[in-house]
Structures are given as structure tokens and as C-alpha cells.
Amino acid sequence: MNWRSKINARAIVLYAGILLAFSLPPAKKITVYLIGDSTMSIKQVKAYPETGWGMPFVYFFDSTVTVDNRAQNGRSTRTFMAENRWQPVVNNLQEGDYVFIQFGHNDEVKTKASYTTEEEFKNNLIKYVTDTRSRNAIPVLVTPVARRKFDSTGKLESTHELYSAIVRTTAREQHVPLIDLDRKSQALLQSMGVENSKLLFLQLKPGEHPNYPGGKEDNTHFNELGARMMAEIVLAEIRTLNLELAGRITKPAK
């Protein structure tokens, strides 16, 4: 093939690509619903710099995606439904939408009014999955994000062992995509170590922030940096799972 033929062949490929791009229908707009607890939820101004990971998560996607964060502080799988927070989501679900389901922090604490037994927790997760699928939407189960709790040797302790295991089992049995945020966030915190991991949480000295004049030492809830890093873990797992949603992630500017 001479050089003229090579140029013509490349031009044909280029024009074909352009024509294909114009002929493809635009991606259908979808909504990604987030349901869960305070580690995911949108915070009031008076709580800043506390930040749920669902807040930065909004900005990862292109214009075809709307992220609707319905997570609420202190809620469990049971109380989220009992307060009629779930049914409005079901009523609005459209084919192709996603529901990210992350509970456990408040389900597992027996001294809280939000406590659910292991059996209740699993049954509630199944209901979320079943209801989502009934609307031709896509459920994604997420294990509860890790707390910052190190032992005397500097090893991070797992604080969601039982309820995270229930989420994993339910995902496997129901054939639901699983994002194991518990294990992934544990690995991140362990890699950062006892002191540096404080940089991700709501840790403030007295007088450091007007919302917390007496300071704050919170090893459950994140600051802006921690929330973004947890959201980035979720984003990476969306890609690893090869969900259709991964194709809607905003490409970084070159």
C-alpha cells in the first residue's frame, strides 16, 4: 500500500468514527440513590467540617447522572424504612437507576433504638434489593465503612465483623454487586497508621473550629479529606465491578 492509499484508509476510519459518534443515541439519564447512615449522609452547616462520603461522591459523574443522597444520621435498615424514607425512593425509581445500600453502624449497636437483630438486618437488606429490582433498577450492597480503632500494637481493629459478614453473604446469595468498603477502608487506615489516619476523621483541637469550640475526637465520622478518600474507594470499586455506571464517571482533564 502506497502513502496515498494509507492516508485515504486512515481518513475513512476517522470519518466512520465521527459518523458513528453522531449516530449513537445519547446515554439515558439515570439517578443514583444513596441510602444509609451518617457516614454517607449530607451534613448541616453546623456540623462542618464533618462530611459524609456521599457528599463528594456527587461530583464524580457526568451530566447523565444525578446522585440523590437520602442517607440520614443515626438510621439503621429498620428505622430508615419505618420513617417512610425508603418507599419514596422506590416510587421514584426508574429502569437503569442505581441504589447504593450502606447500613450497619446503627443496626449493630444493641444499646441504640435503631438496633436490629442479625436476622432482621439480613431480611431488611433483602427487601431493599428486592424492591429495587422490582423497578428494574440496580441494587449495590456496601459494607459499613471502618471506624478508626487501633490496638496497643498499632493494628486496626475490625468493629463491623458480624454485620459486614451479613452484607457479604446477602450480596453473594442475592447475586448483588458488592462494594466491601469495610475491608477497603480498613486497609487504607492501616496503611496510614495510628497518627496519620486521624487526618481523615473529625479530629479537632479546642478552638480550632467555631462549630466545635471544645474540640472533637471522633473516630467514626469523616472530615472533607476522609470523605473524599472513602468516595474514591467506592468509585474504584464501581470500575472494578465493571458496572455500567463506570462509563459515566467524569474523565479527568488532560
Steps between C-alpha positions, in 0.01 A plus 500: 500500500647836395490814712191640323308180569606506867377860541168416333454193722563704815260770382228241445549362853489852646181595313337172594576569864351848478185372331463225763533752781224715352276201437516361855209612719597701809529297820178480695499719808495303824488563873731343754329483840708475816328355804680452828623667816705798618826383343334555159253780566488870412596711803347819630725807505515487880670159479783603265771395446326164552433361152323186380669320211184541295563875479816494281365193319254730319778662297652188345248454219407658170178687425303180436513410870314657791612387845213516750641455850221389735729372777418625850691522824426225749290281275506124472345272239186489716458864602569625147195304385289568810534875447370463143833599348522194276160486329539843333825372347323190368219711358748714305728225373533469124649223290879526504521699824731384779450467875813486717406343834737554795380425851646329806637766733168549676355153441777330698494704823270328749468808721354712218131522414603435139636154584395211278570135559717311254193338346316832471804664347529236230127501426502879471792490257313244290193725495707794376644280227165348401319834494776653288491217248120516483547838332767369261762700689837373618581442870857521626575381854774682694652377825517761780809719477766433764540684826843619609589270789856378548625258765812556710722350230376736229275248329158621387214312665197390301184640659242377247601135478156344539283744308748543216502122464120506468524757221756285316287186539186678383679640196626155407165325551299770323757545220538869577812708424697547823728786597692385808562847639573355844803302385618762252481783752667285765789443263529875438498588870752229580733623227480855639564393857384616841588869468460576130157334487373775732527732200192333348269535799322772693795568729524858625685672781317745729455831320598358162149529349206719608256210471698307760645754746587225745664288233391163365643150494280293269627174355183417305418809296718656233625845416511619138820312418382176655163515328664553163740211551214267593302618197803427283509144635137458396579649159790257449275207593235613249769471235623164631145362494470627142158648571339692215526799732879491460463630145336816639788596726639840406829474317778711654611801297828448316 
